[in-house]
Amino acid sequence: MSYELKNNFIRLQWNTEGELTELLHLKTGRQLVNAHVLCRLILGCSELLEFEAIPADLKDVENRKDMIVFHYGKVIGENGYEYAIEIKLQIALCEDEIHWGVTVKNGTDDITVREIHYPVLSIRDPLPPLKVHTSELVSTTYHDLPAMLQGCFSHYMAPDQKYIRHSSFYPGRTSSLNFFLLDYGQEILYYGCHDPEFQFTGHSFEIEKNLRINCFMTRMPFLKPHGEFSENLMVCSLLPERWPAGARKYRQWADSWFQPVSQSKWIRDSFGWQRVIMHHQYGEYFFRYSDLPKILDSGLPAGIDTIFLFGWTREGMDSGYPQYTPDPSCGGFDELRRNILKVREKGGHVIIYYNGQLIDAASDYYRKGDGFRVSIKRADGTEHREFYNFSNTGIFTANFGNKTFVVACPSCRAWRNILKCHIDLAYELGADGVFFDQLGLASYPCCDPSHGHPVPFTGLMESKRDLCRELYEYAKSKNPDFAIGVECPTDQTAQYCDFIHIFGHTAQVWNPDFCSKGERPRLQCEAPLFSMAFPEIYLSDREIRDDSNVAFPVNQLVLQMRRSDVEVYRCRADLSQTPLYKAYLEKVNTLRSRFKDILLHGKMTAGEGVFCSASLVLFNTFIKNDDLAVAATQSSKDTITAKITVPGYEFLEYASASGDAEVNGAEVTLPRNSLVVLHYRKNSDK
């Protein structure tokens, strides 16, 4: 006997034990799964922190039109014991979507249901050409899932004989969106969690002990004895389309809560910033306040009109937080304000840095103020602490560090008030905007009950979202053009930001020898999911730090709709010290200026409807109203000629950054590292 659920798009089948044996795409004929149990629980008690259990005692199956419900009377732990935990699994079809619901009733006296892994899908064909696209580090593509997982041994930290596992967490640790994609080329499986409360969700891939490869998401209810948990948030969808269809599906759901904010105009039009540290963590000064106009002058020819000011305090970078004192040795408040205004008089902009959550354990705020009270506590009641080993040329500091931080819980009103005071100071200094480091990053789930939140606080990032909203509204109340930004992109905090300084991928590749081998670069960010789903959000690039490799990463930031984060020598110098980087940025930003309205203010379309005959050419497409731009580059051969066709559009013009591309009809010839933009307009209906 077996059970079946079917519509015009999908057929699902289960065996008598309730294992999913078939997930079939009826339009393409692709069978996606091996037989596998759909749900796992991670249980815990005072004697054993965590152990696995699976549903048992299938009491009833309700098989209705477009829905099936499995009722289990208990679970069996990996220790062989039975536990009085009832599970109901509800699966429903809605056109091309599968909706997965789960209800857990904990009838035990001493067991906590810590995690729910559901639905667990055993991937039928995990080898290439299958790719996996995740939102880790903005966006990450795994070109060979089995090979990636083989490199995930934990050595002695976890039982690798059971599972070899790769996991990330949404939101912000490290996933920025709550979905991932299995990509078969012209066909994808979308796997998402549509949670409007933004609770922590694990995204996992694993090699099981039988060598099968599974994917699943994890929810963490920490359900106490005699409690009940129920939700219906997991969505899978089979789509006979390319990866952008997955990003659009996620955005369609996100539109239920996401409303784009009105960005400051100067942010929308900016090509990026120079990020500089004035007073470093170990005490050295790289710049003084009087250097600000000179820093601006080094960037303006390259189209970089903004200074992102770190380490501007007497305390120095990553020191004394949350105290930020204008440095008397540089002239203090008045001299800083005077030079910020000089920058603005020259047409430039200044963004002031603060950390949004770190508290220096050596600060008066921690030792004598509210620092301990507002800090995040771990499950054992101790404070969560972090360490950053920034150094000069010595060995000791680089390995053992010189600073210890605790982390503020975003739910605490006292901490929110401090961040508002930071906005006040930046505004009084005459800055154009303020930046809060790490506010898009997920902190440790706070376990301090005195803060008034659940323990563990798996909804911490919803609190950070509310904090960002409060800070955004406060900043805009001073001046609608006063900008606010955070580090680390996550969709739920992005709604309340003018810009986001990323921590993640832009131009990193899995095959760094692609150029010498004449291969296509396997980009770690092959599918820029975040910008595809949320094109309104201003994202920077990261990690171009000298003159050693310039053209390829700068070209990629154009293709991925990013702005420049110029961090010369890890923020220790300005563009005057990297003449090659500066010269190439000038060429590229001159090109971007010519097509600015489409490339910066348009919408990424990821090449849909556009055809390129050469696989070694990397390209992306952007549209605004009736205009379409193709940005294309190649770094694999000395020269490549490709045919690029855009059906339904008329070719208008082209330009290349270095003036080296040649266009003859639909044929485009690109020397190595050339960057060209082709401009088209939609044919009028006649």
TORSEKE-529782 format. One line per 2 residues: for each residue y, z, x of C-alpha. Coordinates in pm, whole numbers, plus 32768, in hexadecimal, padded with zeros to 4 digits. Example, Ala and Ser with C-alpha at 12.3 -4.5 7.8 and 13.67 -1.06 7.14 Angstrom:
<sites>
7E3E/830C/84CE; 7F96/82CA/8557;
</sites>
This chain:
<sites>
8000/8000/8000; 8162/7FB3/8075;
82C1/7FCB/7FEC; 83C4/7EB5/7FDE;
8537/7E8B/7FA3; 85C3/7D2D/7F8F;
86EF/7C5D/7F28; 876B/7B00/7F82;
87C9/7B6B/80E4; 86D7/7C78/815D;
8570/7CE8/8133; 8507/7E48/8199;
83A0/7EC3/8199; 8302/8019/81DB;
819A/808B/8209; 80FB/81AA/814B;
8185/82AC/8242; 82E8/8230/820B;
8309/8182/835A; 83EF/8054/8350;
8310/7F2B/83AB; 83F4/7E05/8359;
8567/7DBC/835A; 857A/7C47/8319;
86AF/7B6C/8307; 864D/7A7B/81F2;
875C/797D/8249; 86F1/7958/83B6;
858A/79D5/83B2; 85C9/7AD3/84C6;
84EE/7C09/84BE; 85B0/7D1C/856A;
84CC/7E4D/8580; 837E/7EDB/85E6;
82D3/7FE3/850E; 837D/8133/8547;
83D2/8278/8499; 8534/825D/840C;
85B0/83BF/843C; 859B/84D2/8543;
862C/862F/853F; 868B/870A/8662;
864D/8873/8601; 86AA/89B5/86B1;
8666/8B29/869D; 86A8/8C5E/876D;
8573/8C26/8844; 8593/8AAB/8871;
86E6/8A05/8882; 8671/88AE/880E;
852E/87FF/87B2; 84D6/86C6/86F2;
8442/86AF/8596; 83EB/858D/84B0;
83C4/8577/8335; 826A/85C2/82A5;
81C4/85F3/8153; 8247/84BE/809E;
824E/8546/7F3B; 82F5/8430/7E7A;
8387/82D3/7E9F; 8486/8254/7DA5;
848D/80D9/7DB2; 85B0/805C/7CE3;
866A/7F13/7CDE; 872E/7EF7/7E25;
86D5/805D/7E87; 85AF/8127/7F06;
859F/82A1/7F37; 849A/835B/8008;
8468/84CF/7FC3; 83C6/85A1/80D5;
835A/8707/8095; 8367/8787/81FB;
8389/8726/8369; 8299/8749/848D;
8323/87B2/85DD; 82B4/8728/8729;
8212/887E/875C; 8126/8832/863A;
81BC/8933/854C; 822E/88E4/83EA;
8389/8945/8370; 840C/896A/820D;
8516/885F/822C; 8521/8759/8119;
85A7/85FE/8162; 8614/84EA/8077;
864F/8391/810C; 870D/82A0/802C;
8727/8130/8089; 87F1/803C/7FB8;
883F/7EC9/7FD5; 8998/7E42/7F88;
899C/7CCC/7FD1; 897F/7CAE/814E;
899F/7E26/818B; 88A2/7F3E/81A0;
892A/8096/8147; 8869/81BC/81D3;
888C/8310/812C; 87EB/845B/818E;
87CF/85B2/80EF; 8741/86DE/81A7;
86ED/882E/8102; 86AA/893E/81FF;
85B8/8A33/815D; 8575/8AF9/8299;
85F2/8C55/82F2; 862F/8C1F/8463;
8652/8AAB/84B5; 8791/89E2/84E4;
878A/886B/84AA; 8863/8807/85CF;
8848/868A/85C9; 87D5/856F/84E8;
876D/8427/858E; 877C/8322/8479;
872C/820A/844D; 8655/81DD/8583;
8615/8068/85B0; 8510/7FEE/86A8;
8596/7EA2/872B; 8495/7D8A/8710;
8528/7CA5/881E; 85F8/7D79/8910;
85F0/7C8B/8A3A; 8705/7B8F/8A8A;
8796/7ABB/89F3; 87D5/7BEF/891A;
891C/7C98/8979; 89A0/7DE6/8903;
8B14/7E13/88C4; 8B97/7F77/88AF;
8CF2/800F/88A6; 8CB4/80E4/89DA;
8DDE/80E3/8AC8; 8E9D/8009/89D1;
8D82/7F0A/89BD; 8C42/7EE2/8A86;
8B3E/7DCE/8A81; 89DC/7E0E/8AFD;
894A/7CBB/8B55; 87EC/7D47/8B97;
87A4/7E7B/8AC4; 864D/7ED2/8B57;
86D1/7EB8/8CBB; 87FC/7F90/8C66;
871C/809D/8BCF; 8633/8099/8CFB;
875B/8111/8DC6; 8799/823C/8CE1;
869B/8332/8D70; 8727/8492/8D58;
8647/84FD/8E7D; 8613/8669/8E19;
8720/869C/8D0D; 8650/861D/8BE5;
84E3/85C8/8B94; 84E1/845D/8C06;
836C/844D/8BBB; 83CD/8456/8A48;
8507/8381/8A43; 85E6/82D6/8B40;
872B/82D9/8A81; 888E/8256/8A95;
8984/82FD/89A6; 8AF5/82F8/8961;
8BC5/83B4/8863; 8CC6/834A/8763;
8DE3/838E/874F; 8E65/8381/88AE;
8D40/83F4/8983; 8D1B/82DC/89E0;
8D0E/81F9/88AF; 8E53/818A/880E;
8DBB/80F8/86CF; 8C9E/8177/85F6;
8BB9/8049/860A; 8AEE/7F76/86FB;
8A55/7E1B/86E9; 890D/7D78/8744;
8970/7C13/879A; 8870/7AFA/8790;
8973/79E7/87CA; 89CB/7959/8677;
8937/7A85/85C0; 8988/7BF8/85D4;
8914/7D47/8551; 8A3C/7E27/8500;
89ED/7F9B/8513; 8B0C/807C/84A8;
8B62/81D6/842B; 8C75/81CB/8325;
8CEA/8332/833A; 8E4F/836B/82BC;
8E4E/84CB/8352; 8E05/844E/84B6;
8CF9/854F/850A; 8C4E/852D/865C;
8B46/841B/864B; 8A52/83C5/875F;
89FF/8258/87AB; 88B2/8240/8861;
87BE/8149/88F8; 8673/81C2/8985;
8529/815F/8A21; 841F/8226/896C;
82E2/82A0/8A16; 8226/8176/897E;
8324/8093/8A32; 83C4/8022/88ED;
853E/8013/88E6; 85F7/80B7/87C7;
875D/80DA/8753; 87E9/81E3/866D;
8916/82B7/8615; 8921/8432/8617;
89D6/851B/852C; 89FB/868B/8583;
8A0B/8766/844A; 8992/88A9/84F2;
88FF/88FE/839D; 88B5/8A71/837D;
8786/8B08/82CB; 8787/8AD0/8151;
889F/89D3/816A; 88AC/886A/80F0;
8941/8737/8194; 896D/85E0/80F6;
8A24/84A3/8156; 8A12/832C/8124;
8AE0/829C/8240; 89FD/81C0/8314;
8A1A/8049/82DD; 8953/7F2D/8378;
89A1/7DC3/8335; 88F3/7C82/839A;
89EE/7B6E/83D6; 89A3/7A05/843F;
8AE7/7A00/8508; 8B75/7A58/8660;
8BE7/7BB3/86CB; 8D49/7B9B/8637;
8CAB/7BB3/84DD; 8C39/7D13/8536;
8D99/7D7B/859A; 8E21/7CEA/8455;
8D1F/7DA9/8389; 8D84/7EED/842F;
8EF6/7EA5/83F6; 8EB0/7E58/8289;
8E2D/7FBB/8266; 8F40/804E/8342;
9048/7FB7/8260; 8FEC/80CD/816B;
909D/81C6/8252; 9154/8104/8365;
92BA/8098/832A; 936D/7FFB/8454;
94A3/80B6/84BF; 95EC/8010/850D;
95F6/7FF1/8687; 9731/8014/8753;
97B4/7EB4/878F; 97D9/7EE5/8905;
966A/7F48/8918; 95FB/7E18/8852;
96BB/7D30/893A; 9662/7DD9/8A84;
956A/7D40/8B79; 951C/7E95/8C0A;
958A/7FAB/8CEE; 957F/802C/8E52;
94C8/817A/8E56; 954A/824F/8F75;
9517/83B6/8FE6; 964B/8459/907B;
95BF/85AB/90E8; 9449/85A0/9124;
9337/869E/90DA; 9321/870B/9246;
949C/8728/926F; 950F/85E1/930F;
9640/852D/9283; 9623/83B2/9260;
9769/8381/919F; 98A7/843B/9148;
9972/841B/9009; 9A6B/833D/90BF;
9951/8242/90FB; 9925/81EE/8F8A;
9A18/80C4/8F81; 9972/8039/90BB;
9818/8059/901D; 9896/7F98/8EEF;
9928/7E89/8FD1; 97D5/7E5B/9079;
9734/7E12/8F2A; 9836/7D45/8E6D;
97F5/7BF8/8F20; 9687/7C1D/8EBC;
96E4/7C5F/8D51; 9698/7DD5/8D69;
97C0/7E82/8CC5; 973C/7FE5/8C95;
96FD/8113/8D77; 95E3/81FE/8D13;
9651/833F/8DBD; 9545/8433/8E35;
956F/8568/8F10; 96E3/8581/8EC9;
96EC/86FE/8ECD; 971F/8818/8FC4;
95BA/8887/8F7C; 9533/872F/8FDC;
942B/8653/8F3F; 930F/8714/8E97;
93AB/8861/8EE9; 944D/8973/8E1C;
93F6/88D8/8CCA; 9481/8905/8BC6;
95BA/8951/8C92; 9686/881A/8CEC;
97BF/8872/8DB4; 98AD/8760/8E2C;
989A/877C/8FA6; 99C7/8828/904B;
996F/8786/9199; 99A7/8632/90F7;
9AE8/8698/9048; 9A59/8740/8F13;
9A90/86E5/8DA6; 9BE2/8640/8DD6;
9B72/855C/8EF1; 9A36/84F5/8E39;
9AFB/84A3/8CFF; 9C04/83EA/8DC9;
9B01/8305/8E67; 9A40/82CF/8D25;
9B83/8256/8C89; 9BBE/8172/8DB6;
9A6B/80D6/8D75; 9AC2/80A1/8C08;
9C15/800A/8C62; 9B5D/7F06/8D33;
9A84/7EA8/8C05; 995C/7F7F/8C68;
989F/8095/8BBA; 980C/81E4/8C20;
96DD/8298/8B8D; 96B4/840A/8BE1;
9557/8493/8C2A; 94BE/85D2/8B9F;
9357/8641/8B85; 92F5/8670/8A1B;
91EA/877B/8A4C; 91C6/8809/8BAD;
9240/8967/8C02; 9258/89CC/8D70;
918E/8B0B/8D9C; 928C/8B7B/8EA1;
93B5/8B4F/8DB6; 947A/8C69/8D15;
9426/8BD2/8BC2; 92B7/8C14/8C06;
92D9/8D5E/8CBC; 93E9/8DFC/8BE9;
9408/8D23/8AB2; 932F/8C7D/89A9;
925D/8BAE/8A98; 911B/8C70/8A6E;
9144/8C93/88F7; 9172/8B1D/88B4;
906E/8AA6/89B0; 8F28/8A00/894B;
8DF9/8AE4/8962; 8C98/8A6C/89A5;
8B65/8ACC/88DD; 8B28/8C00/89B9;
8C8B/8C7D/8980; 8D0D/8C21/8AD9;
8E35/8B3A/8B07; 8E00/89CA/8B41;
8E93/897C/8C96; 8EE1/8838/8D4D;
8F2B/87E4/8EB7; 8FD9/86B7/8F57;
8FAA/8683/90CD; 90DE/85B8/9128;
9120/85C1/929D; 91D0/8529/93C7;
90FC/84C4/94F6; 9042/860E/951D;
8ED9/8651/94BC; 8EDD/87AF/942B;
8FCC/8774/9309; 8F25/862A/92B1;
8DD9/86DC/9285; 8E3C/8833/9206;
8F90/87FD/9163; 90BF/88D9/9148;
90FB/88FB/8FD2; 9043/8993/8EAA;
909C/8943/8D43; 903E/89C3/8BED;
9063/88DE/8AC0; 9135/8924/898B;
9093/890B/8835; 915B/880E/8767;
913C/88E1/862D; 921B/89F5/86B8;
937F/89F7/862F; 9408/8A9F/8769;
9393/8979/883D; 9422/8877/874E;
9573/891F/8763; 956B/8907/88E0;
952B/8790/88D1; 9651/8768/87E7;
972B/881A/88E6; 96B7/871A/89E8;
9737/8606/8903; 9884/86BE/88EC;
98A6/86C7/8A66; 984D/8558/8A95;
994B/84F7/898D; 9A58/85CF/8A2C;
9A11/8528/8B7A; 9A67/83DA/8ADD;
9909/8347/8AF8; 9893/822D/8A15;
9747/82CF/89C8; 9647/83DB/8A0F;
94DA/83CF/8A71; 93CC/84D5/8A36;
92A8/84B5/8B23; 9144/84E3/8A9C;
91A1/8501/892C; 90BB/83DE/88D4;
8FA1/847F/899A; 8EA4/855A/88E6;
8EA9/86BD/8966; 8D84/87AD/896F;
8D34/881A/8806; 8DEC/8964/87EB;
8D1D/8A96/8792; 8E36/8B94/8769;
8E26/8C14/8600; 8F7D/8CB5/8620;
9017/8B58/8611; 8FAD/8B3A/84A5;
8ECE/8A08/84C8; 8D53/89DF/84A4;
8C7A/8A38/85D0; 8C24/895E/8685;
8D59/8892/8631; 8CBD/8737/8616;
8DEF/86C5/8551; 8ED6/870A/8675;
8F4A/85A2/868B; 8FC4/85A4/8524;
909C/86C8/8591; 911A/85F6/86B7;
9166/84DF/85C2; 9235/85D0/84F2;
92DE/864D/8630; 9338/84E7/8690;
93C4/84AC/8533; 949C/85E1/854E;
951D/8582/86A8; 955D/8419/863F;
9626/8481/8510; 96E8/8580/85DD;
973D/847F/86E9; 97AB/837C/85EA;
9885/847B/853A; 9959/8480/8676;
9973/8306/8692; 9892/81FF/85F0;
9895/8140/8739; 9822/826D/8805;
96BC/8219/8867; 9589/82F5/887F;
943F/82A5/8929; 92F4/8345/8988;
91DD/8309/8A80; 9087/8287/8A0F;
9069/81A3/88E2; 8FC2/8221/87A7;
9003/8180/865A; 904E/82C2/85A0;
9163/8333/868B; 91E7/81D3/86CB;
928A/81CD/8574; 9391/82BF/85F5;
93E4/821E/8745; 94D4/8115/87BE;
93F7/80D3/88EC; 92B1/8142/898D;
926F/8163/8B00; 90FF/810D/8B14;
8FEA/81B2/8BD0; 8EF0/8099/8BE2;
8E9A/7F32/8C2A; 8F6E/7DFA/8C4A;
8EF3/7D1E/8D67; 8DC2/7DDB/8DE9;
8C86/7D08/8E0B; 8B13/7D53/8E27;
8AE6/7C3F/8F2F; 8BFA/7C6B/9033;
8B66/7B4F/9104; 8B9D/7A50/8FEC;
8CAA/7999/90B0; 8BDA/795F/91E8;
8AAE/78F6/9115; 8B76/7814/902D;
8B00/78D5/8EFC; 8BAC/7939/8DBB;
8C38/7A9A/8DDC; 8B7A/7B8D/8CFE;
8CA0/7C53/8C82; 8C67/7DBD/8C2B;
8D68/7D82/8B17; 8CDF/7C34/8AA0;
8D23/7C81/8932; 8E75/7D36/8914;
8E16/7DE5/87D1; 8F40/7ECE/87C1;
904C/7DC1/87D7; 8F87/7CE3/86EA;
8F77/7DF8/85E5; 90D3/7E86/8624;
91B6/7D74/86B2; 92EB/7E41/8659;
929F/7F44/8764; 934D/7F1F/88B7;
9245/7F56/89C7; 927E/7F55/8B3D;
9195/7EE1/8C4F; 9139/7FC4/8D74;
90C5/7FCD/8EDE; 9189/7EB4/8F89;
91FD/7F85/90B0; 9243/7EA0/91D7;
924A/7D37/924D; 90D4/7D13/928B;
9073/7C78/913C; 918D/7C06/905D;
915D/7ABC/8FA4; 9015/7B03/8EF0;
9077/7C54/8E55; 91D7/7BE0/8DFD;
9148/7AAC/8D52; 9059/7B89/8C8E;
916F/7C67/8C0C; 920C/7B2E/8B71;
90C3/7AC5/8AD3; 908E/7C24/8A49;
91F0/7C53/89C3; 9240/7D77/8AAB;
9382/7DEA/8B4F; 939A/7E3A/8CC1;
9367/7F98/8D46; 93EA/7F68/8EA7;
935F/8089/8F79; 939D/8020/90E1;
92D3/80F6/91D4; 926C/81D4/90B4;
93D4/820A/9043; 9451/825C/91A2;
952A/8125/91CD; 95DC/8014/910A;
95B4/7E9B/90F6; 9685/7E62/922D;
9551/7ED4/92F3; 9467/7DCF/925B;
9512/7C7B/9280; 93E2/7BB1/920E;
93B7/7C7B/90D0; 952C/7C6C/9089;
9540/7AF4/90C2; 9415/7AA9/8FE4;
948F/7B8F/8ECE; 95D8/7AD3/8ED7;
9523/7989/8EA1; 9443/7A0E/8D8D;
9556/7AC2/8CD1; 9632/798D/8CE4;
9513/78D7/8C3B; 94E5/79ED/8B3B;
965A/79E9/8AEF; 9646/787B/8A93;
9534/78C0/8991; 9589/7A2C/894F;
9593/7A1C/87D6; 9427/79AB/87C5;
9391/7A58/88F6; 942F/7BAE/88BE;
9489/7BB7/874D; 9373/7AE0/86C2;
920B/7B35/8670; 90DF/7B09/8753;
8FDA/7A1B/86C1; 8EDB/7A1B/87DF;
8EAD/78A4/87F1; 8E37/787A/868B;
8E47/770E/8620; 8E9F/769F/8782;
8DA8/75E8/8864; 8D9F/75E4/89E0;
8CA1/750A/8A95; 8C90/75DA/8BD6;
8BE0/772B/8BC6; 8C89/779E/8D09;
8DE0/778E/8C64; 8E4B/78D6/8BC8;
8F38/78B1/8AA4; 8FC6/7964/897A;
9090/78F2/8850; 91BA/7985/879A;
9263/7921/8656; 93A9/796B/85A8;
93F8/78B9/8463; 93AF/7747/84A5;
93B4/7762/8620; 9281/778E/86FC;
926E/77CC/8871; 9141/77A6/8955;
9157/786F/8A98; 9053/77F5/8B93;
8FF3/7843/8CF9; 8ED2/781D/8DEE;
8E7E/78C5/8F38; 8D20/7840/8F7C;
8D5B/76EA/901B; 8E63/763E/90ED;
8EB1/755E/8FC1; 8E23/753A/8E62;
8E76/7435/8D5C; 8E2C/7497/8BF5;
8E60/73F8/8AA3; 8F11/74E4/89B4;
8F24/747D/8846; 8FD7/752F/872B;
8F78/748D/85DE; 908A/7491/84D9;
919F/74C3/85D8; 928F/73D9/868B;
92CA/740B/8801; 9439/744C/8853;
9461/74BE/89BC; 93CC/757D/8ADB;
9435/7641/8C0E; 937E/76F4/8D24;
93DE/7827/8DEC; 93D0/777A/8F3E;
941E/7619/8EC5; 92C5/75AB/8F37;
9210/7556/8DF2; 91F8/73ED/8D80;
91D1/7382/8C16; 9167/7224/8BB3;
912C/7210/8A3F; 901F/7312/89F1;
8FB6/732C/8B5E; 903A/7454/8C24;
900E/746D/8D9D; 9026/75CC/8E2E;
9024/7627/8F9F; 8F8E/7779/8FF9;
9056/789B/8F5C; 9138/77AE/8E9D;
91BF/7832/8D51; 922E/773A/8C48;
92B5/7761/8AE8; 9287/7644/89F1;
9366/7648/88BD; 92F6/75AE/8771;
937E/759E/860E; 92B2/7585/84D1;
92A7/7429/843A; 9373/7415/82FC;
92B6/73B6/81C0; 92F6/7252/8158;
</sites>
